[in-house]
Amino acid sequence: MDKTIATVGEAVAEIPDDAQIMIGGFGGSGAPIELIHALIDRFRATGSPKNITVINNNAGNGGIGIAAMIKAGMVGKMICSFPRSSNAEAFNEKYLSGEIALELVPQGTLAERIRAAGAGIPAFYTPSSYGTELANGKPTEEFDGKMYVRERWLKADFALIKGQMGDKVGNLTYRLAGRNFNPLMAMAADKTIAQVSDLVAPGGIDPEQVITPGIFVDMVVQVADPKQEEVLVRTGVIH
Amino acid sequence: MSDLNISEVALSNAQIAWRAAQDIEDGSYVNLGIGFPEMIAKFQPVGRDVTYHTENGVLGFGNAPLEGEEDWDLINAGKKAITLNPGASFFHHADSFAMVRGGHLDLAVLGAYQVAQNGDLANWRVGSKGVPAVGGAMDLVHGAKRVAVVTDHLTKDGKPKLVEACTFPLTGVGCVTRVYTSLAVVDIDGGKFILREKLPAMTLAQLQSVTCAKLHSDGKIGDLVVPEDL
């Protein structure tokens, strides 16, 4: 089995209009910038994929990554916990002018909804958001004297994630705190596309060190010297 | 409010953080909310071994790195660069919030727009305008053994933040166990504010007059005394 793909452009070539896409990372840590930019490049060249729903903790920063996707006009909806970042003008403008929809989800609920989808659990109960406006319309139930809110799983058509090491069967490791949502999203999407810094031969990752087993990954593309979103934002780079 | 000028006696944020830090127990796992609560780590008493948790999947982080030595893959929930202490660990977001909701943290400290006498907290938005953002606040208020708030006693325009019932959108219901303000330390128990400490410069009546719910007492009320030079 060889899941490797030669280029990021080929890796994202099949993503259609209206797709729901999970994008890994928390802020700039663990964000698959090259995969995102390849998707933007395709949209600019062909007009597709458009009307994308993006699932990420945030809603982009500066003029690169998810912010650049939004600015390019290819995102119809964001599902996230914290769109109001320090440098989130791209999202703010579109949101306040009604050009982009927002589903706001508490961060832990977002993570668990994604995990649940990957694990085949259609719904679960959480104390988070009980009694708040984010629980409006959701079923509630008491367990052992405390109230909980029922939340549904959250699936996606594609996940774009970033690993540190990867092999051709899709086993992945992550760098530092760049792990965050990446392993969860890998499990929850129909098709998971991973960019990795180091593409190694099978066995090159000690099985004891594998974080995401290859069964959750469909494509692996090497980006040997990946850009770091925070560094790009701080240096004012625009994609 | 007779002749006492609140702004002259009120504690600074650093002094509130110092007071909150005195209650962090040796051997505890602690999450400090983004912004003001993060300052508490600076005043962690010497000799106490505390492990800090951050929502994006790090346990056991230390100080900020020197400028120029940041690795932006190593950040906290506030997107600030951090360093690791010996014994640190990484984990994914679902495990991170399992630590939160699963009752594994000893203490979470957050900021507040309003705290109600029944422990309700409002700290994520003040109205329906602008771009809403909740982050991990609604998760953090559930599960930690103690959920504390650090805050000014009054808003910038002089309105009490300790109230009978929150008027701003709620972050969580009945979740706060202790509040450290610029004027007092108040516990929440049985749907009531229980005053533990107040500034010696204020009388109980003066403190009550800037608090929008009854302050109860179940014993001695201590003096809220902090270092001057923070």
Contacts between the chains, C-beta under 8 A, distances in Angstrom:
chain1	res1	chain2	res2	distance
A	26	B	56	4.3
A	26	B	57	7.8
A	26	B	75	7.6
A	26	B	77	7.9
A	26	B	93	7.5
A	27	B	56	7.9
A	27	B	75	6.3
A	27	B	79	4.3
A	28	B	72	5.5
A	28	B	73	8.0
A	28	B	75	7.7
A	28	B	79	7.6
A	29	B	56	6.9
A	29	B	72	6.5
A	29	B	73	4.9
A	29	B	74	7.3
A	29	B	75	5.2
A	30	B	73	6.8
A	57	B	93	7.9
A	81	B	133	7.4
A	81	B	134	5.8
A	81	B	135	5.3
A	81	B	136	7.1
A	82	B	133	4.6
A	82	B	134	6.9
A	82	B	135	4.2
A	83	B	131	5.6
A	83	B	132	7.8
A	83	B	133	5.6
A	84	B	130	7.8
A	84	B	131	4.8
A	84	B	132	7.5
A	84	B	133	3.6
A	85	B	79	7.4
A	86	B	79	7.6
A	88	B	131	7.5
A	91	B	131	7.3
A	92	B	131	5.5
A	95	B	131	5.6
A	96	B	130	7.8
A	96	B	131	7.1
A	102	B	131	7.9
A	102	B	132	7.6
A	104	B	132	5.4
A	104	B	133	7.3
A	104	B	134	5.9
A	105	B	134	7.9
A	106	B	134	5.4
A	106	B	135	7.8
A	106	B	136	6.9
A	106	B	137	7.5
A	106	B	138	4.0
A	106	B	139	5.4
A	107	B	55	6.0
A	107	B	93	7.5
A	107	B	97	7.1
A	107	B	134	7.4
A	107	B	135	5.4
A	107	B	136	4.0
A	107	B	139	6.1
A	108	B	55	7.7
A	108	B	93	7.8
A	108	B	96	7.8
A	108	B	97	3.2
A	108	B	100	6.0
A	108	B	101	6.3
A	108	B	136	6.0
A	108	B	138	7.8
A	108	B	139	3.3
A	109	B	138	7.6
A	109	B	139	6.9
A	110	B	93	7.9
A	111	B	92	7.7
A	111	B	93	3.7
A	111	B	94	4.6
A	111	B	96	7.3
A	111	B	97	5.4
A	112	B	94	5.7
A	112	B	97	6.5
A	114	B	94	7.5
A	115	B	94	4.0
A	126	B	101	6.6
A	126	B	139	7.9
A	127	B	101	6.3
A	127	B	142	3.9
A	127	B	143	7.2
A	128	B	101	6.9
A	128	B	138	4.7
A	128	B	139	4.5
A	128	B	142	5.9
A	128	B	172	8.0
A	129	B	138	4.8
A	130	B	172	7.4
A	130	B	173	6.4
A	131	B	120	7.7
A	131	B	170	5.7
A	131	B	172	6.9
A	131	B	173	3.7
A	132	B	138	6.3
A	132	B	169	6.7
A	132	B	170	4.7
A	132	B	171	6.6
A	132	B	172	7.0
A	132	B	173	7.8
A	133	B	169	5.5
A	133	B	170	7.6
A	134	B	134	6.7
A	134	B	138	6.7
A	147	B	173	8.0
A	174	B	90	7.5
A	175	B	73	5.2
A	176	B	71	6.7
A	176	B	73	4.3
A	176	B	74	4.4
A	176	B	90	6.7
A	177	B	56	5.6
A	177	B	57	5.6
A	177	B	58	5.2
A	177	B	73	6.2
A	177	B	74	5.4
A	177	B	75	5.9
A	177	B	90	6.2
A	178	B	73	4.5
A	179	B	57	5.6
A	179	B	90	5.4
A	179	B	91	7.0
A	179	B	92	5.3
A	180	B	56	5.1
A	180	B	57	5.3
A	180	B	92	6.5
A	180	B	93	5.3
A	181	B	92	7.2
A	181	B	93	5.1
A	182	B	92	7.3
A	183	B	92	4.6
A	184	B	92	5.8
A	184	B	93	6.1
A	184	B	94	5.5
A	211	B	92	7.9
A	228	B	72	5.1
A	228	B	73	6.8
A	229	B	72	7.6
A	230	B	72	3.7
A	230	B	75	7.6
A	230	B	79	7.5
A	231	B	72	6.0
